[in-house]
């Protein structure tokens, strides 16, 4: 079990955090500077579109990060309005 912005989300052993979020029905978890939603694009660790804060560490690529029980994922917002 991981949490996403404080909400519990179940996963399966072996999943990455990105696949846990995708399986939960989430298509994005970051906001780009232009305000656009971002989630998985390449899925192989190249584009950095899938970054989020994990256990307090920002800019973690969720497509590369194996999910671990108790992980806390926080979405990131870097829109120009902030
Ligand atoms: S989806 Fe491209 S780095 Fe994760």
Backbone and ligand atoms as CSV (ligand in chain L), in Angstrom:
chain,resi,resn,atom,element,x,y,z
A,1,UNK,N,N,0.843,-1.191,0.000
A,1,UNK,CA,C,0.000,0.000,0.000
A,1,UNK,C,C,0.879,1.243,0.000
A,2,UNK,N,N,0.574,2.167,-0.897
A,2,UNK,CA,C,1.250,3.457,-0.924
A,2,UNK,C,C,0.182,4.533,-0.735
A,3,UNK,N,N,0.601,5.757,-0.525
A,3,UNK,CA,C,-0.358,6.853,-0.500
A,3,UNK,C,C,0.007,7.850,-1.588
A,4,UNK,N,N,-1.021,8.451,-2.157
A,4,UNK,CA,C,-0.848,9.495,-3.167
A,4,UNK,C,C,-1.596,10.721,-2.666
A,5,UNK,N,N,-0.846,11.740,-2.334
A,5,UNK,CA,C,-1.419,12.948,-1.716
A,5,UNK,C,C,-2.302,12.564,-0.525
A,6,UNK,N,N,-1.840,11.565,0.216
A,6,UNK,CA,C,-2.516,11.146,1.435
A,6,UNK,C,C,-3.603,10.103,1.247
A,7,UNK,N,N,-3.941,9.771,0.002
A,7,UNK,CA,C,-4.972,8.784,-0.262
A,7,UNK,C,C,-4.330,7.408,-0.445
A,8,UNK,N,N,-4.766,6.375,0.299
A,8,UNK,CA,C,-4.190,5.044,0.129
A,8,UNK,C,C,-4.482,4.464,-1.257
A,9,UNK,N,N,-3.465,3.864,-1.860
A,9,UNK,CA,C,-3.602,3.223,-3.176
A,9,UNK,C,C,-2.899,1.871,-3.094
A,10,UNK,N,N,-3.603,0.814,-3.476
A,10,UNK,CA,C,-3.042,-0.541,-3.429
A,10,UNK,C,C,-2.254,-0.830,-4.695
A,11,UNK,N,N,-1.224,-1.619,-4.547
A,11,UNK,CA,C,-0.439,-2.050,-5.682
A,11,UNK,C,C,-0.136,-3.531,-5.587
A,12,UNK,N,N,0.606,-4.021,-6.568
A,12,UNK,CA,C,0.996,-5.423,-6.617
A,12,UNK,C,C,2.511,-5.479,-6.610
A,13,UNK,N,N,3.076,-6.423,-5.888
A,13,UNK,CA,C,4.524,-6.566,-5.815
A,13,UNK,C,C,5.125,-6.595,-7.226
A,14,UNK,N,N,6.139,-5.802,-7.433
A,14,UNK,CA,C,6.808,-5.759,-8.724
A,14,UNK,C,C,6.420,-4.576,-9.582
A,15,UNK,N,N,5.365,-3.875,-9.202
A,15,UNK,CA,C,4.959,-2.718,-9.985
A,15,UNK,C,C,5.877,-1.536,-9.703
A,16,UNK,N,N,6.001,-0.658,-10.694
A,16,UNK,CA,C,6.615,0.640,-10.437
A,16,UNK,C,C,5.542,1.547,-9.841
A,17,UNK,N,N,5.987,2.661,-9.266
A,17,UNK,CA,C,4.997,3.608,-8.741
A,17,UNK,C,C,4.119,4.140,-9.873
A,18,UNK,N,N,4.678,4.322,-11.069
A,18,UNK,CA,C,3.864,4.805,-12.188
A,18,UNK,C,C,2.749,3.821,-12.516
A,19,UNK,N,N,3.040,2.539,-12.529
A,19,UNK,CA,C,1.992,1.578,-12.866
A,19,UNK,C,C,0.969,1.452,-11.742
A,20,UNK,N,N,1.398,1.679,-10.509
A,20,UNK,CA,C,0.422,1.706,-9.408
A,20,UNK,C,C,-0.568,2.846,-9.630
A,21,UNK,N,N,-0.052,4.021,-9.981
A,21,UNK,CA,C,-0.929,5.177,-10.191
A,21,UNK,C,C,-1.792,4.993,-11.434
A,22,UNK,N,N,-1.208,4.459,-12.514
A,22,UNK,CA,C,-1.992,4.231,-13.728
A,22,UNK,C,C,-3.120,3.225,-13.470
A,23,UNK,N,N,-2.809,2.156,-12.740
A,23,UNK,CA,C,-3.823,1.144,-12.434
A,23,UNK,C,C,-4.927,1.709,-11.544
A,24,UNK,N,N,-4.600,2.777,-10.821
A,24,UNK,CA,C,-5.592,3.449,-9.976
A,24,UNK,C,C,-6.425,4.441,-10.783
A,25,UNK,N,N,-6.150,4.545,-12.071
A,25,UNK,CA,C,-6.948,5.419,-12.923
A,25,UNK,C,C,-6.412,6.830,-13.081
A,26,UNK,N,N,-5.182,7.032,-12.627
A,26,UNK,CA,C,-4.606,8.378,-12.729
A,26,UNK,C,C,-3.792,8.475,-14.017
A,27,UNK,N,N,-4.031,9.489,-14.807
A,27,UNK,CA,C,-3.286,9.656,-16.052
A,27,UNK,C,C,-2.153,10.666,-15.905
A,28,UNK,N,N,-2.182,11.485,-14.873
A,28,UNK,CA,C,-1.120,12.465,-14.656
A,28,UNK,C,C,-1.000,12.752,-13.169
A,29,UNK,N,N,0.175,13.239,-12.780
A,29,UNK,CA,C,0.421,13.560,-11.367
A,29,UNK,C,C,1.434,14.695,-11.235
A,30,UNK,N,N,1.581,15.439,-12.280
A,30,UNK,CA,C,2.464,16.604,-12.250
A,30,UNK,C,C,1.873,17.654,-13.178
A,31,UNK,N,N,2.137,18.919,-12.846
A,31,UNK,CA,C,1.727,20.011,-13.717
A,31,UNK,C,C,2.971,20.710,-14.220
A,32,UNK,N,N,3.097,20.820,-15.533
A,32,UNK,CA,C,4.255,21.464,-16.150
A,32,UNK,C,C,4.171,22.979,-15.981
A,33,UNK,N,N,5.267,23.687,-16.217
A,33,UNK,CA,C,5.241,25.146,-16.108
A,33,UNK,C,C,4.167,25.817,-16.966
A,34,UNK,N,N,3.803,25.196,-18.075
A,34,UNK,CA,C,2.753,25.785,-18.920
A,34,UNK,C,C,1.351,25.390,-18.452
A,35,UNK,N,N,1.274,24.679,-17.345
A,35,UNK,CA,C,-0.021,24.291,-16.794
A,35,UNK,C,C,-0.538,22.961,-17.296
A,36,UNK,N,N,0.161,22.343,-18.227
A,36,UNK,CA,C,-0.292,21.078,-18.800
A,36,UNK,C,C,-0.054,19.897,-17.870
A,37,UNK,N,N,-0.960,18.918,-17.920
A,37,UNK,CA,C,-0.796,17.729,-17.088
A,37,UNK,C,C,0.306,16.816,-17.626
A,38,UNK,N,N,1.048,16.199,-16.731
A,38,UNK,CA,C,2.130,15.300,-17.125
A,38,UNK,C,C,2.049,14.012,-16.310
A,39,UNK,N,N,2.350,12.908,-17.000
A,39,UNK,CA,C,2.391,11.595,-16.372
A,39,UNK,C,C,3.411,10.770,-17.137
A,40,UNK,N,N,3.075,9.531,-17.447
A,40,UNK,CA,C,4.001,8.689,-18.212
A,40,UNK,C,C,3.989,9.102,-19.677
A,41,UNK,N,N,5.173,9.303,-20.239
A,41,UNK,CA,C,5.297,9.545,-21.675
A,41,UNK,C,C,6.164,8.453,-22.290
A,42,UNK,N,N,7.445,8.401,-21.911
A,42,UNK,CA,C,8.329,7.386,-22.495
A,42,UNK,C,C,8.217,6.049,-21.754
A,43,UNK,N,N,8.072,6.111,-20.454
A,43,UNK,CA,C,7.971,4.890,-19.660
A,43,UNK,C,C,9.284,4.166,-19.426
A,44,UNK,N,N,10.392,4.781,-19.843
A,44,UNK,CA,C,11.695,4.116,-19.716
A,44,UNK,C,C,12.753,5.008,-19.071
A,45,UNK,N,N,12.332,6.076,-18.407
A,45,UNK,CA,C,13.280,6.883,-17.654
A,45,UNK,C,C,13.999,7.960,-18.423
A,46,UNK,N,N,13.532,8.303,-19.614
A,46,UNK,CA,C,14.245,9.272,-20.442
A,46,UNK,C,C,13.644,10.681,-20.364
A,47,UNK,N,N,12.337,10.803,-20.367
A,47,UNK,CA,C,11.711,12.123,-20.555
A,47,UNK,C,C,11.499,12.926,-19.273
A,48,UNK,N,N,11.463,12.301,-18.144
A,48,UNK,CA,C,11.224,12.959,-16.850
A,48,UNK,C,C,9.817,13.539,-16.732
A,49,UNK,N,N,8.903,13.179,-17.613
A,49,UNK,CA,C,7.530,13.679,-17.491
A,49,UNK,C,C,6.819,13.104,-16.271
A,50,UNK,N,N,7.273,11.980,-15.773
A,50,UNK,CA,C,6.535,11.253,-14.734
A,50,UNK,C,C,7.002,11.565,-13.320
A,51,UNK,N,N,7.768,12.640,-13.138
A,51,UNK,CA,C,8.341,12.880,-11.810
A,51,UNK,C,C,7.286,13.295,-10.788
A,52,UNK,N,N,7.552,12.923,-9.558
A,52,UNK,CA,C,6.731,13.314,-8.411
A,52,UNK,C,C,7.645,13.267,-7.189
A,53,UNK,N,N,7.128,13.718,-6.087
A,53,UNK,CA,C,7.870,13.660,-4.831
A,53,UNK,C,C,7.554,12.336,-4.142
A,54,UNK,N,N,8.594,11.594,-3.767
A,54,UNK,CA,C,8.418,10.302,-3.097
A,54,UNK,C,C,9.129,10.350,-1.759
A,55,UNK,N,N,8.377,10.142,-0.709
A,55,UNK,CA,C,8.931,10.160,0.649
A,55,UNK,C,C,9.720,11.443,0.913
A,56,UNK,N,N,9.217,12.558,0.376
A,56,UNK,CA,C,9.828,13.856,0.611
A,56,UNK,C,C,10.931,14.236,-0.352
A,57,UNK,N,N,11.300,13.344,-1.256
A,57,UNK,CA,C,12.365,13.625,-2.226
A,57,UNK,C,C,11.712,14.001,-3.562
A,58,UNK,N,N,11.919,15.234,-4.062
A,58,UNK,CA,C,11.268,15.650,-5.301
A,58,UNK,C,C,11.928,15.052,-6.535
A,59,UNK,N,N,11.184,15.115,-7.636
A,59,UNK,CA,C,11.688,14.780,-8.973
A,59,UNK,C,C,12.116,13.324,-9.126
A,60,UNK,N,N,11.371,12.421,-8.517
A,60,UNK,CA,C,11.620,10.992,-8.684
A,60,UNK,C,C,10.839,10.503,-9.901
A,61,UNK,N,N,11.501,9.811,-10.807
A,61,UNK,CA,C,10.816,9.265,-11.993
A,61,UNK,C,C,10.018,8.028,-11.575
A,62,UNK,N,N,8.709,8.166,-11.577
A,62,UNK,CA,C,7.874,7.063,-11.088
A,62,UNK,C,C,7.895,5.859,-12.016
A,63,UNK,N,N,8.260,6.044,-13.287
A,63,UNK,CA,C,8.311,4.889,-14.196
A,63,UNK,C,C,9.499,3.987,-13.903
A,64,UNK,N,N,10.463,4.501,-13.145
A,64,UNK,CA,C,11.671,3.728,-12.829
A,64,UNK,C,C,11.719,3.286,-11.370
A,65,UNK,N,N,10.829,3.787,-10.565
A,65,UNK,CA,C,10.921,3.584,-9.115
A,65,UNK,C,C,9.995,2.447,-8.696
A,66,UNK,N,N,10.574,1.322,-8.240
A,66,UNK,CA,C,9.724,0.235,-7.741
A,66,UNK,C,C,8.903,0.714,-6.545
A,67,UNK,N,N,7.648,0.339,-6.504
A,67,UNK,CA,C,6.785,0.685,-5.374
A,67,UNK,C,C,7.193,-0.139,-4.160
A,68,UNK,N,N,7.235,0.534,-3.031
A,68,UNK,CA,C,7.541,-0.150,-1.775
A,68,UNK,C,C,6.430,0.165,-0.793
A,69,UNK,N,N,6.078,-0.825,-0.006
A,69,UNK,CA,C,5.009,-0.642,0.963
A,69,UNK,C,C,5.304,0.571,1.841
A,70,UNK,N,N,4.332,1.460,1.947
A,70,UNK,CA,C,4.478,2.644,2.782
A,70,UNK,C,C,4.977,3.879,2.056
A,71,UNK,N,N,5.306,3.760,0.760
A,71,UNK,CA,C,5.753,4.939,0.015
A,71,UNK,C,C,4.692,6.029,0.041
A,72,UNK,N,N,5.155,7.260,0.163
A,72,UNK,CA,C,4.273,8.424,0.125
A,72,UNK,C,C,4.592,9.243,-1.123
A,73,UNK,N,N,3.648,9.267,-2.056
A,73,UNK,CA,C,3.823,10.018,-3.306
A,73,UNK,C,C,3.045,11.324,-3.204
A,74,UNK,N,N,3.715,12.406,-3.560
A,74,UNK,CA,C,3.069,13.714,-3.571
A,74,UNK,C,C,3.175,14.281,-4.971
A,75,UNK,N,N,2.045,14.698,-5.527
A,75,UNK,CA,C,2.068,15.264,-6.871
A,75,UNK,C,C,2.807,16.598,-6.856
A,76,UNK,N,N,3.341,16.970,-8.005
A,76,UNK,CA,C,4.112,18.202,-8.124
A,76,UNK,C,C,3.391,19.169,-9.054
A,77,UNK,N,N,3.446,20.445,-8.707
A,77,UNK,CA,C,2.820,21.483,-9.506
A,77,UNK,C,C,3.820,22.598,-9.721
A,78,UNK,N,N,4.209,22.769,-10.956
A,78,UNK,CA,C,5.168,23.833,-11.267
A,78,UNK,C,C,4.573,24.771,-12.308
A,79,UNK,N,N,3.289,25.022,-12.180
A,79,UNK,CA,C,2.662,25.929,-13.136
A,79,UNK,C,C,3.205,27.338,-12.922
A,80,UNK,N,N,3.125,28.155,-13.960
A,80,UNK,CA,C,3.653,29.506,-13.899
A,80,UNK,C,C,2.930,30.357,-12.872
A,81,UNK,N,N,1.727,29.941,-12.492
A,81,UNK,CA,C,0.935,30.716,-11.539
A,81,UNK,C,C,1.520,30.646,-10.144
A,82,UNK,N,N,2.412,29.702,-9.881
A,82,UNK,CA,C,2.949,29.559,-8.523
A,82,UNK,C,C,4.234,30.306,-8.353
L,1,LIG,S1,S,7.793,8.413,-18.341
L,1,LIG,FE1,FE,9.590,9.246,-19.189
L,1,LIG,S2,S,10.974,9.240,-17.514
L,1,LIG,FE2,FE,9.204,8.314,-16.720
